[in-house]
Amino acid sequence: MAQSITNELGNVIVENSVIANIAGISAMESYGIVGMASTNAADGLLEILRFDNLSKGIKVNTEEGRLTISLHVVLEYGVRISTVGNNIMDRVKFNVENLTGLTVDFIEVLVEGIRTE
């Protein structure tokens, strides 16, 4: 479902895929993140997504005017997971709110894996 912004001139509708792309690019700017993760339910394989498919690892929900974002990420080995997770949340919240004018209510960072090489 898309988010609608109304002003005196009309409506601006922001699709969830646009919000997901903004969130993905913002997350990839954070130190310690390798990529977004997409799990293949058929065989349970973990696929690391790069810039071309970032939105596959992100779920955006807009219910009753509330915007929630879930990011499935793969982190670099040796980084503090809680610190990187907090940095991702801060950066995503700032960029989504700054670029769209919408208010983000909740961000969830799900660490799907650690890259060791």
TORZA-945688 format. One record per atom (N, C-alpha, C): residue number from 0; residue in three letters; chain; atom name; x negated, y negated, z negated. Coordinates in nm, 3 decimals. Each point is the difference from the previous one (the first is absolute). Layout:
residues N
n; res; chain; atom; px; py; pz
NUM; ALA; A; CA; X; Y; Z
...
This chain:
residues 117
n; res; chain; atom; px; py; pz
0; MET; A; N; -0.084; 0.117; 0.000
0; MET; A; CA; 0.084; -0.117; 0.000
0; MET; A; C; -0.089; -0.124; 0.000
1; ALA; A; N; 0.034; -0.098; 0.074
1; ALA; A; CA; -0.078; -0.122; 0.013
1; ALA; A; C; 0.037; -0.102; -0.107
2; GLN; A; N; -0.093; -0.090; -0.026
2; GLN; A; CA; 0.024; -0.110; -0.094
2; GLN; A; C; 0.039; -0.124; 0.079
3; SER; A; N; 0.095; -0.074; -0.050
3; SER; A; CA; 0.048; -0.119; 0.067
3; SER; A; C; -0.031; -0.123; -0.085
4; ILE; A; N; -0.053; -0.103; 0.066
4; ILE; A; CA; -0.028; -0.127; -0.065
4; ILE; A; C; 0.091; -0.104; 0.066
5; THR; A; N; 0.081; -0.066; -0.080
5; THR; A; CA; 0.098; -0.095; 0.053
5; THR; A; C; -0.038; -0.141; -0.041
6; ASN; A; N; 0.008; -0.092; 0.096
6; ASN; A; CA; -0.016; -0.143; -0.031
6; ASN; A; C; 0.105; -0.078; 0.078
7; GLU; A; N; -0.010; -0.131; -0.001
7; GLU; A; CA; 0.102; -0.083; 0.063
7; GLU; A; C; 0.004; 0.013; 0.152
8; LEU; A; N; -0.106; 0.049; 0.061
8; LEU; A; CA; -0.004; 0.014; 0.145
8; LEU; A; C; 0.044; 0.137; 0.050
9; GLY; A; N; -0.002; 0.100; -0.087
9; GLY; A; CA; 0.040; 0.134; 0.041
9; GLY; A; C; -0.065; 0.109; -0.083
10; ASN; A; N; -0.017; 0.116; 0.060
10; ASN; A; CA; -0.056; 0.117; -0.069
10; ASN; A; C; -0.131; 0.043; 0.062
11; VAL; A; N; -0.090; 0.048; -0.085
11; VAL; A; CA; -0.121; 0.068; 0.043
11; VAL; A; C; 0.008; 0.140; -0.056
12; ILE; A; N; -0.009; 0.100; 0.086
12; ILE; A; CA; 0.008; 0.139; -0.042
12; ILE; A; C; -0.138; 0.063; 0.013
13; VAL; A; N; -0.050; 0.054; -0.111
13; VAL; A; CA; -0.131; 0.064; -0.004
13; VAL; A; C; 0.022; 0.150; -0.014
14; GLU; A; N; -0.043; 0.076; 0.099
14; GLU; A; CA; 0.015; 0.145; -0.002
14; GLU; A; C; -0.097; 0.063; -0.100
15; ASN; A; N; 0.037; 0.115; -0.053
15; ASN; A; CA; -0.085; 0.071; -0.096
15; ASN; A; C; -0.133; 0.040; 0.061
16; SER; A; N; -0.003; 0.028; 0.130
16; SER; A; CA; -0.125; 0.038; 0.066
16; SER; A; C; -0.100; -0.115; -0.001
17; VAL; A; N; 0.049; -0.123; 0.010
17; VAL; A; CA; -0.088; -0.118; -0.007
17; VAL; A; C; -0.058; -0.013; -0.140
18; ILE; A; N; 0.083; 0.019; -0.100
18; ILE; A; CA; -0.046; -0.006; -0.139
18; ILE; A; C; -0.102; 0.110; -0.026
19; ALA; A; N; 0.025; 0.119; 0.055
19; ALA; A; CA; -0.093; 0.112; -0.017
19; ALA; A; C; -0.135; -0.030; 0.066
20; ASN; A; N; 0.001; -0.061; 0.117
20; ASN; A; CA; -0.126; -0.036; 0.066
20; ASN; A; C; -0.077; -0.103; -0.080
21; ILE; A; N; 0.068; -0.100; -0.052
21; ILE; A; CA; -0.066; -0.102; -0.083
21; ILE; A; C; -0.060; 0.066; -0.124
22; ALA; A; N; 0.076; 0.088; -0.063
22; ALA; A; CA; -0.048; 0.069; -0.120
22; ALA; A; C; -0.120; 0.088; 0.032
23; GLY; A; N; 0.004; 0.069; 0.113
23; GLY; A; CA; -0.110; 0.088; 0.038
23; GLY; A; C; -0.128; -0.075; 0.029
24; ILE; A; N; 0.011; -0.108; 0.074
24; ILE; A; CA; -0.119; -0.082; 0.029
24; ILE; A; C; -0.055; -0.061; -0.128
25; SER; A; N; 0.088; -0.045; -0.087
25; SER; A; CA; -0.043; -0.058; -0.128
25; SER; A; C; -0.071; 0.104; -0.085
26; ALA; A; N; 0.054; 0.121; -0.006
26; ALA; A; CA; -0.062; 0.105; -0.081
26; ALA; A; C; -0.138; 0.037; 0.054
27; MET; A; N; -0.013; 0.004; 0.132
27; MET; A; CA; -0.128; 0.038; 0.061
27; MET; A; C; -0.109; -0.104; -0.025
28; GLU; A; N; 0.037; -0.122; -0.038
28; GLU; A; CA; -0.097; -0.103; -0.033
28; GLU; A; C; -0.062; 0.022; -0.138
29; SER; A; N; 0.057; 0.087; -0.080
29; SER; A; CA; -0.047; 0.023; -0.136
29; SER; A; C; -0.124; 0.089; 0.000
30; TYR; A; N; -0.091; -0.030; -0.090
30; TYR; A; CA; -0.122; 0.081; -0.016
30; TYR; A; C; 0.037; 0.137; -0.056
31; GLY; A; N; -0.060; 0.104; 0.055
31; GLY; A; CA; 0.017; 0.135; -0.052
31; GLY; A; C; 0.104; 0.084; 0.070
32; ILE; A; N; 0.077; -0.060; 0.091
32; ILE; A; CA; 0.102; 0.077; 0.071
32; ILE; A; C; -0.058; 0.048; 0.132
33; VAL; A; N; 0.023; 0.128; 0.030
33; VAL; A; CA; -0.046; 0.060; 0.125
33; VAL; A; C; 0.106; -0.014; 0.108
34; GLY; A; N; 0.125; 0.023; -0.037
34; GLY; A; CA; 0.109; -0.010; 0.095
34; GLY; A; C; 0.132; 0.036; -0.065
35; MET; A; N; 0.104; -0.008; 0.080
35; MET; A; CA; 0.132; 0.040; -0.047
35; MET; A; C; 0.013; 0.150; 0.024
36; ALA; A; N; 0.082; 0.066; -0.079
36; ALA; A; CA; 0.016; 0.145; 0.011
36; ALA; A; C; 0.139; 0.034; 0.051
37; SER; A; N; 0.003; 0.094; 0.091
37; SER; A; CA; 0.127; 0.054; 0.047
37; SER; A; C; -0.007; 0.149; -0.019
38; THR; A; N; 0.093; 0.054; -0.077
38; THR; A; CA; -0.001; 0.144; -0.024
38; THR; A; C; 0.090; 0.068; 0.100
39; ASN; A; N; -0.049; 0.108; 0.056
39; ASN; A; CA; 0.077; 0.079; 0.093
39; ASN; A; C; 0.071; 0.108; -0.080
40; ALA; A; N; 0.129; -0.013; -0.014
40; ALA; A; CA; 0.078; 0.092; -0.083
40; ALA; A; C; -0.003; 0.142; 0.053
41; ALA; A; N; -0.022; 0.019; 0.128
41; ALA; A; CA; 0.002; 0.134; 0.058
41; ALA; A; C; -0.112; 0.087; -0.053
42; ASP; A; N; -0.125; -0.050; -0.001
42; ASP; A; CA; -0.110; 0.082; -0.048
42; ASP; A; C; -0.072; -0.059; -0.120
43; GLY; A; N; 0.047; -0.111; -0.054
43; GLY; A; CA; -0.059; -0.057; -0.119
43; GLY; A; C; -0.135; -0.066; 0.025
44; LEU; A; N; -0.033; -0.031; 0.124
44; LEU; A; CA; -0.127; -0.063; 0.031
44; LEU; A; C; 0.006; -0.150; -0.025
45; LEU; A; N; -0.111; -0.055; -0.044
45; LEU; A; CA; -0.011; -0.143; -0.025
45; LEU; A; C; -0.065; -0.065; 0.120
46; GLU; A; N; 0.064; -0.102; 0.053
46; GLU; A; CA; -0.052; -0.072; 0.116
46; GLU; A; C; -0.030; -0.143; -0.043
47; ILE; A; N; -0.124; -0.045; 0.027
47; ILE; A; CA; -0.037; -0.137; -0.032
47; ILE; A; C; 0.032; -0.087; 0.120
48; LEU; A; N; 0.081; -0.103; -0.024
48; LEU; A; CA; 0.043; -0.089; 0.107
48; LEU; A; C; -0.086; -0.126; 0.000
49; ARG; A; N; -0.037; -0.043; 0.118
49; ARG; A; CA; -0.078; -0.123; 0.014
49; ARG; A; C; 0.094; -0.113; 0.041
50; PHE; A; N; -0.056; -0.110; 0.048
50; PHE; A; CA; 0.078; -0.121; 0.026
50; PHE; A; C; 0.114; 0.019; 0.100
51; ASP; A; N; -0.010; 0.094; 0.093
51; ASP; A; CA; 0.105; 0.014; 0.101
51; ASP; A; C; 0.127; 0.063; -0.053
52; ASN; A; N; -0.005; 0.079; -0.107
52; ASN; A; CA; 0.119; 0.068; -0.053
52; ASN; A; C; 0.019; -0.025; -0.149
53; LEU; A; N; -0.032; -0.117; -0.048
53; LEU; A; CA; 0.006; -0.026; -0.143
53; LEU; A; C; 0.139; 0.016; -0.059
54; SER; A; N; 0.102; -0.035; 0.075
54; SER; A; CA; 0.134; 0.000; -0.056
54; SER; A; C; 0.054; 0.140; -0.029
55; LYS; A; N; -0.062; 0.104; 0.053
55; LYS; A; CA; 0.044; 0.136; -0.030
55; LYS; A; C; -0.027; 0.039; -0.144
56; GLY; A; N; -0.097; -0.065; -0.064
56; GLY; A; CA; -0.032; 0.030; -0.139
56; GLY; A; C; 0.068; -0.094; -0.098
57; ILE; A; N; 0.095; -0.080; 0.050
57; ILE; A; CA; 0.066; -0.100; -0.084
57; ILE; A; C; 0.151; 0.014; 0.012
58; LYS; A; N; 0.067; -0.005; -0.115
58; LYS; A; CA; 0.146; 0.002; -0.001
58; LYS; A; C; 0.048; -0.132; -0.059
59; VAL; A; N; 0.088; -0.067; 0.074
59; VAL; A; CA; 0.058; -0.126; -0.045
59; VAL; A; C; 0.149; 0.021; -0.018
60; ASN; A; N; 0.050; -0.032; -0.117
60; ASN; A; CA; 0.143; 0.009; -0.030
60; ASN; A; C; 0.054; -0.138; -0.035
61; THR; A; N; 0.114; -0.030; 0.058
61; THR; A; CA; 0.068; -0.125; -0.033
61; THR; A; C; 0.143; 0.033; -0.036
62; GLU; A; N; 0.025; 0.009; -0.128
62; GLU; A; CA; 0.133; 0.030; -0.050
62; GLU; A; C; 0.048; -0.115; -0.088
63; GLU; A; N; 0.118; -0.051; 0.031
63; GLU; A; CA; 0.061; -0.107; -0.078
63; GLU; A; C; -0.093; -0.120; -0.014
64; GLY; A; N; -0.072; -0.032; 0.107
64; GLY; A; CA; -0.089; -0.115; -0.002
64; GLY; A; C; -0.131; 0.022; -0.073
65; ARG; A; N; -0.026; 0.122; -0.046
65; ARG; A; CA; -0.124; 0.031; -0.070
65; ARG; A; C; -0.096; 0.067; 0.097
66; LEU; A; N; -0.122; -0.047; 0.003
66; LEU; A; CA; -0.102; 0.052; 0.091
66; LEU; A; C; -0.099; 0.084; -0.079
67; THR; A; N; -0.009; 0.129; 0.033
67; THR; A; CA; -0.097; 0.089; -0.064
67; THR; A; C; -0.088; 0.062; 0.108
68; ILE; A; N; -0.128; 0.016; -0.033
68; ILE; A; CA; -0.098; 0.052; 0.095
68; ILE; A; C; -0.075; 0.114; -0.066
69; SER; A; N; -0.011; 0.113; 0.070
69; SER; A; CA; -0.080; 0.114; -0.045
69; SER; A; C; -0.112; 0.022; 0.101
70; LEU; A; N; -0.124; 0.002; -0.049
70; LEU; A; CA; -0.116; 0.019; 0.086
70; LEU; A; C; -0.068; 0.130; -0.036
71; HIS; A; N; -0.023; 0.085; 0.097
71; HIS; A; CA; -0.072; 0.126; -0.017
71; HIS; A; C; -0.141; -0.023; 0.052
72; VAL; A; N; -0.100; 0.005; -0.090
72; VAL; A; CA; -0.135; -0.040; 0.036
72; VAL; A; C; -0.102; 0.111; -0.027
73; VAL; A; N; -0.114; -0.012; 0.069
73; VAL; A; CA; -0.117; 0.084; -0.025
73; VAL; A; C; -0.111; -0.095; -0.040
74; LEU; A; N; -0.065; 0.029; -0.113
74; LEU; A; CA; -0.104; -0.087; -0.054
74; LEU; A; C; -0.138; 0.061; 0.018
75; GLU; A; N; -0.100; -0.086; -0.011
75; GLU; A; CA; -0.140; 0.041; 0.007
75; GLU; A; C; -0.041; 0.061; -0.133
76; TYR; A; N; -0.085; 0.104; 0.005
76; TYR; A; CA; -0.049; 0.062; -0.122
76; TYR; A; C; -0.087; -0.099; -0.077
77; GLY; A; N; 0.016; -0.006; -0.130
77; GLY; A; CA; -0.084; -0.082; -0.085
77; GLY; A; C; 0.061; -0.132; -0.041
78; VAL; A; N; 0.115; -0.033; 0.052
78; VAL; A; CA; 0.065; -0.125; -0.040
78; VAL; A; C; 0.096; 0.027; -0.116
79; ARG; A; N; 0.023; -0.101; -0.079
79; ARG; A; CA; 0.096; 0.015; -0.110
79; ARG; A; C; 0.140; -0.010; 0.059
80; ILE; A; N; 0.076; 0.108; -0.009
80; ILE; A; CA; 0.130; 0.010; 0.065
80; ILE; A; C; 0.096; -0.107; -0.050
81; SER; A; N; 0.003; -0.024; -0.129
81; SER; A; CA; 0.094; -0.099; -0.055
81; SER; A; C; -0.032; -0.141; 0.049
82; THR; A; N; -0.127; -0.033; 0.010
82; THR; A; CA; -0.039; -0.133; 0.046
82; THR; A; C; 0.034; -0.019; 0.147
83; VAL; A; N; -0.031; 0.099; 0.082
83; VAL; A; CA; 0.032; -0.009; 0.143
83; VAL; A; C; 0.152; -0.005; 0.019
84; GLY; A; N; 0.074; 0.080; -0.075
84; GLY; A; CA; 0.146; -0.002; 0.009
84; GLY; A; C; 0.058; -0.136; -0.035
85; ASN; A; N; -0.051; -0.061; -0.107
85; ASN; A; CA; 0.048; -0.133; -0.038
85; ASN; A; C; -0.035; -0.105; 0.105
86; ASN; A; N; -0.121; 0.011; 0.057
86; ASN; A; CA; -0.040; -0.094; 0.106
86; ASN; A; C; 0.089; 0.014; 0.123
87; ILE; A; N; 0.034; 0.123; 0.036
87; ILE; A; CA; 0.090; 0.024; 0.114
87; ILE; A; C; 0.136; -0.063; -0.028
88; MET; A; N; 0.055; 0.023; -0.119
88; MET; A; CA; 0.130; -0.056; -0.034
88; MET; A; C; -0.001; -0.153; 0.005
89; ASP; A; N; -0.102; -0.061; -0.057
89; ASP; A; CA; -0.009; -0.146; 0.000
89; ASP; A; C; -0.008; -0.056; 0.142
90; ARG; A; N; -0.086; 0.060; 0.082
90; ARG; A; CA; -0.019; -0.049; 0.136
90; ARG; A; C; 0.125; 0.018; 0.085
91; VAL; A; N; 0.063; 0.116; -0.011
91; VAL; A; CA; 0.122; 0.027; 0.078
91; VAL; A; C; 0.111; -0.094; -0.041
92; LYS; A; N; 0.020; -0.016; -0.131
92; LYS; A; CA; 0.106; -0.090; -0.049
92; LYS; A; C; -0.024; -0.142; 0.049
93; PHE; A; N; -0.122; -0.049; -0.013
93; PHE; A; CA; -0.030; -0.137; 0.042
93; PHE; A; C; 0.024; -0.020; 0.149
94; ASN; A; N; -0.053; 0.090; 0.083
94; ASN; A; CA; 0.012; -0.017; 0.144
94; ASN; A; C; 0.142; 0.016; 0.051
95; VAL; A; N; 0.073; 0.098; -0.051
95; VAL; A; CA; 0.139; 0.019; 0.045
95; VAL; A; C; 0.084; -0.121; -0.039
96; GLU; A; N; -0.014; -0.045; -0.122
96; GLU; A; CA; 0.079; -0.116; -0.044
96; GLU; A; C; -0.041; -0.127; 0.074
97; ASN; A; N; -0.130; -0.017; 0.022
97; ASN; A; CA; -0.050; -0.119; 0.066
97; ASN; A; C; 0.039; -0.005; 0.148
98; LEU; A; N; -0.005; 0.114; 0.069
98; LEU; A; CA; 0.027; 0.002; 0.144
98; LEU; A; C; 0.149; 0.010; 0.034
99; THR; A; N; 0.080; 0.059; -0.087
99; THR; A; CA; 0.142; 0.019; 0.032
99; THR; A; C; 0.093; -0.091; -0.078
100; GLY; A; N; -0.042; -0.047; -0.115
100; GLY; A; CA; 0.089; -0.079; -0.085
100; GLY; A; C; 0.091; 0.086; -0.084
101; LEU; A; N; -0.013; 0.131; 0.007
101; LEU; A; CA; 0.081; 0.092; -0.079
101; LEU; A; C; -0.067; 0.025; -0.135
102; THR; A; N; 0.076; 0.047; -0.097
102; THR; A; CA; -0.053; 0.032; -0.132
102; THR; A; C; -0.014; 0.151; -0.013
103; VAL; A; N; -0.119; 0.045; -0.033
103; VAL; A; CA; -0.026; 0.143; -0.020
103; VAL; A; C; 0.029; 0.032; -0.146
104; ASP; A; N; 0.090; 0.096; -0.022
104; ASP; A; CA; 0.037; 0.038; -0.137
104; ASP; A; C; -0.088; 0.110; -0.057
105; PHE; A; N; -0.045; 0.092; 0.085
105; PHE; A; CA; -0.072; 0.116; -0.052
105; PHE; A; C; -0.094; 0.054; 0.107
106; ILE; A; N; -0.124; 0.030; -0.040
106; ILE; A; CA; -0.097; 0.064; 0.089
106; ILE; A; C; -0.053; 0.124; -0.069
107; GLU; A; N; -0.001; 0.109; 0.073
107; GLU; A; CA; -0.050; 0.127; -0.052
107; GLU; A; C; -0.117; 0.044; 0.088
108; VAL; A; N; -0.115; 0.029; -0.063
108; VAL; A; CA; -0.117; 0.050; 0.072
108; VAL; A; C; -0.017; 0.146; -0.039
109; LEU; A; N; 0.013; 0.088; 0.099
109; LEU; A; CA; -0.014; 0.144; -0.022
109; LEU; A; C; -0.132; 0.044; 0.062
110; VAL; A; N; -0.094; 0.041; -0.084
110; VAL; A; CA; -0.131; 0.046; 0.048
110; VAL; A; C; 0.015; 0.145; 0.042
111; GLU; A; N; -0.009; 0.022; 0.132
111; GLU; A; CA; 0.021; 0.134; 0.056
111; GLU; A; C; -0.130; 0.078; 0.012
112; GLY; A; N; -0.114; -0.069; -0.007
112; GLY; A; CA; -0.127; 0.071; 0.012
112; GLY; A; C; -0.118; -0.091; -0.023
113; ILE; A; N; -0.118; 0.063; -0.009
113; ILE; A; CA; -0.127; -0.068; -0.019
113; ILE; A; C; -0.093; 0.049; 0.110
114; ARG; A; N; -0.064; -0.094; 0.071
114; ARG; A; CA; -0.097; 0.039; 0.103
114; ARG; A; C; -0.137; 0.008; -0.065
115; THR; A; N; -0.067; 0.111; 0.018
115; THR; A; CA; -0.129; 0.021; -0.066
115; THR; A; C; -0.120; -0.028; 0.088
116; GLU; A; N; 0.018; -0.012; 0.130
116; GLU; A; CA; -0.113; -0.025; 0.090
116; GLU; A; C; -0.009; -0.144; 0.037
